[in-house]
Amino acid sequence: MNLLRALLHLAGVFLSAYILTAEIAQAAGVRNKKQKIARFLDTENHTNNWAVLVCTSRFWFNYRHIANTLSMYRTVKRMGIPDSHIILMLADDMACNPRNCYPATVYDHPKKTTDLYGDNVEVDYRGYEVTVENFIRLLTGRVEAHTPRNKRLLTDDKSNVFIYMTGHGGEDFLKFQDAEEVNSYDIADAMQQMWEKKRYREILFMIDTCQANTMFSKFYSPNVLSIGSSDKGENSYSYFHDRDIGVSVIDRFTYYNLDFFESVDMSSKHTIADMIGTYNTSLIHSHPGVRTDLYARELQKTYLTDFFGAVQEVELTTKPFPIGNKQAST
């Protein structure tokens, strides 16, 4: 009898130890699974790209600024960003200007191989809608209630935003239509509002104007990478004078960026560092600047497609979604 009791006691001890071990293993498995899900759902991964392309110049002799912006528009669309995620601001309509001897077209090269205006350009802000106030409201999301969707920057904390600006500028300012100016402090404060409102994950700010590098000297918000065409005290120069239409058709800095992008597609592994490495001051005729102190990632590990490519919007959740038991109708 004592032997039987001892055997039963021993069996109970082994059974308890087995159950405890199984529970510990199950708890560890659940914990590891939750950790994997947490890593998969990490907000460091961005889900969508946006582009804000701004030409601030009016008048025929500023044709090249419109061409700069439309060339960049063509590039981001070719890379896969849809019009629904592009905000295009053009301060003038060169395609319909009476001086244009090639009506309804805009070109960035005297050979006129590519019509930048084409049949599928969606201009969101045009003419006198391109103002400092509208630009700042667009970035910060402080638009009027009746503002249509195509005039809103509907970003979130998983959005990478490419902001491109071109026009006439100087130290710490950029002209809007020769009527007003936006300064570096205005844009810096707007970006800080964007960060506080969780309106971006990362920003790539690129500007082509005289003394462009001063325009991002006052930025202080995190995760902002800035690139400019010219240093303080330098001009940003035009390129390709077209004798037919009588004006220059593109700026040098923008042209050489676009020239590099012609070798890039949606599956490219080219990085921001690769693009910057192609800058040649003897060709651009100015000293492009890059500010990286606010940007967390290494440029050698930042793919161009992180800003210019198409990223499908996918929102992941750990909560089950109720589908229901209804049978699909035939």
C-alpha positions, -999 to +999 in steps of 0.1 A: +000+000+000+028+024+009+046+015-023+014+023-043+010+056-026+046+065-033+042+056-070+010+077-073+027+106-056+057+104-079+033+102-109+015+133-097+048+152-093+059+143-129+024+152-142+025+186-125+061+192-138+050+183-173+019+206-172+040+235-158+067+230-185+040+230-212+024+262-198+058+279-197+065+268-233+031+280-244+035+314-227+069+318-243+055+309-277+027+334-273+052+361-262+074+354-292+045+355-315+034+388-301+069+402-305+070+391-341+036+407-347+048+439-330+079+440-352+058+434-383+034+462-373+062+485-364+053+521-373+089+525-387+075+509-418+059+534-441+028+525-462+024+554-486+043+581-506+031+616-514+046+643-536+040+681-533+054+699-564+054+736-564+062+762-591+060+797-576+068+818-608+045+835-632+053+852-666+066+838-699+103+844-691+100+819-662+089+791-685+117+769-672+102+769-637+070+754-650+091+729-670+111+720-639+080+712-620+062+693-648+094+673-654+095+662-618+057+655-620+063+632-649+091+614-630+072+607-598+042+594-619+065+572-640+079+558-607+044+548-597+030+576-574-007+581-585-023+615-591-043+610-560-011+612-540+004+642-559-003+678-552+007+699-583+009+737-579+016+757-610+015+795-607+011+800-645-001+782-676+027+782-701+009+757-723-018+782-732+003+813-731-002+833-764+036+835-768+039+797-770+044+789-806+037+752-797+002+756-782-009+733-754+026+719-749+055+724-725+090+710-732+122+708-712+145+702-741+150+720-774+146+687-792+110+686-780+109+648-776+085+648-746+055+669-742+054+675-704+018+688-704+004+659-724-031+646-719-031+634-683-017+663-662-038+670-631-031+705-618-045+709-582-036+745-576-032+769-606-027+805-612-035+828-583-044+798-561-007+793-557-001+815-526+020+813-495-012+808-474-025+779-495+009+762-494+012+764-457-024+754-452-018+724-475+012+712-455-004+717-420-038+704-430-055+736-419-076+739-450-112+752-453-140+727-447-152+729-483-117+722-497-120+693-522-099+662-518-075+669-546-064+700-527-057+682-495-025+665-483-041+634-467-009+620-451-004+602-418+024+591-396+033+563-421+037+587-450+069+596-468+065+631-484+086+645-512+084+683-514+098+700-545+099+738-550+113+760-577+111+797-585+130+829-578+145+832-543+173+847-522+187+842-487+160+826-466+131+834-489+113+822-521+091+844-541+055+835-549+043+851-582+064+882-576+038+893-551+048+877-518+074+855-502+077+825-480+107+824-458+127+795-442+111+801-408+076+797-423+084+763-438+103+752-407+073+759-385+049+743-410+070+711-409+070+711-371+032+713-371+032+684-395+053+663-371+032+672-341+000+663-360+016+630-372+013+640-408+046+624-420+071+597-413+099+612-434+102+642-456+126+648-486+127+685-492+143+696-526+145+731-538+159+747-570+164+784-567+191+810-560+207+805-526+185+775-522+205+759-493+194+788-470+158+777-473+163+747-451+188+762-427+161+769-401+145+734-401+143+717-367+118+689-371+130+652-371+132+629-401+137+657-426+163+653-454+170+685-474+187+691-507+192+724-524+206+736-557+229+764-546+248+777-516+244+811-499+254+839-523+251+816-554+227+817-583+209+787-596+214+786-634+192+778-663+200+753-691+190+747-727+179+779-743+152+772-769+155+796-799+120+787-811+102+799-780+129+824-770+135+813-734+154+787-714+134+755-708+149+740-676+173+747-648+206+729-645+202+713-611+168+699-619+180+687-653+208+666-638+186+651-612+161+641-639+189+628-661+199+604-632+163+594-627+160+582-663+180+551-652+157+545-622+125+525-622+101+512-595+122+482-588+155+501-586+179+498-556+195+531-563+199+552-531+198+589-522+235+587-519+238+575-554+219+605-567+239+630-547+271+613-558+263+624-594+263+661-586+290+679-606+295+715-597+312+722-631+280+711-648+255+726-624+275+758-620+267+760-583+273+740-551+243+718-542+238+713-505+225+684-484+214+686-448+213+653-430+215+662-393+177+659-389+175+626-408+180+594-389+188+569-417+220+566-436+217+579-472+235+548-485+205+528-471+178+551-482+164+540-515+150+565-540+119+544-541+113+552-504+101+586-516+096+584-554+082+549-557+047+535-553+039+519-520+006+501-516-014+513-487-018+483-463-029+488-428-021+458-405-040+450-372-038+423-346-076+424-341-097+400-361-120+415-387-156+401-386-164+388-420-197+371-411-214+340-423-232+353-453-228+333-485-216+352-515-244+359-540-241+344-574 
